[in-house]
Amino acid sequence: MAVYSLPELPYDYSELEPVINPQIIELHHDKHHAAYVKGANDTLEQLAEARDKEQWGSINGLEKNLAFHLSGHILHSIYWHNMTGDGGGEPLAADGVGDLADAIAESFGSFAGFKAQLTKAAATTQGSGWGVLAYEPLSGRLIVEQVYDHQGNVGQGATPILVFDAWEHAFYLQYKNQKVDFIDAMWAVVNWQDVAKRYEAAKSRANVLLLAP
Ligand SMILES: [Fe+2]
């Protein structure tokens, strides 16, 4: 039985126009995200087979595939909910997301500084990758990570709460080679309510990740 399944999109394919056109959303969710779900399930099956047969010749490739596909599944599952047609602007206390706004200001100095760092991290990925805002439990701070593929160049234990997909499949049909324009446009669809919810959830499970309570 499959362990992972493709989550439904929380909106129609056209929800994020004009920032992202419906054709991209459909392909991205129904084909690319679906492939990561299948890849994660297939890899778990192959690992089970390796255990049964006690054949470990492919262990390195299988563990890498598990990290790649599972991370792809997780990041895309966050990505869809991080966006809304009613999004954009910046998190404000008046909108009930004051804790997140304060954490961004404390961790990055200002919203403008944070926005510049995440924009740069996402727009300058070499090859395929992501720009990620994550909650780091040891310091209790927010950090920006520049993720290679889906799983590389990340610190252990940090929880992603806002993710910008910088893979070409996320924008090429509409923005061609103008990755910077796509990342700039993404800010207009950020769902700050969703990011704030993830921030609170990440904080509340921080102790699970720490060695001492
Ligand atoms: Fe993607």
Residues whose N, C-alpha, C, O or C-beta is under 5 A from the ligand:
A	BS01	LIG	D165 W167 A170
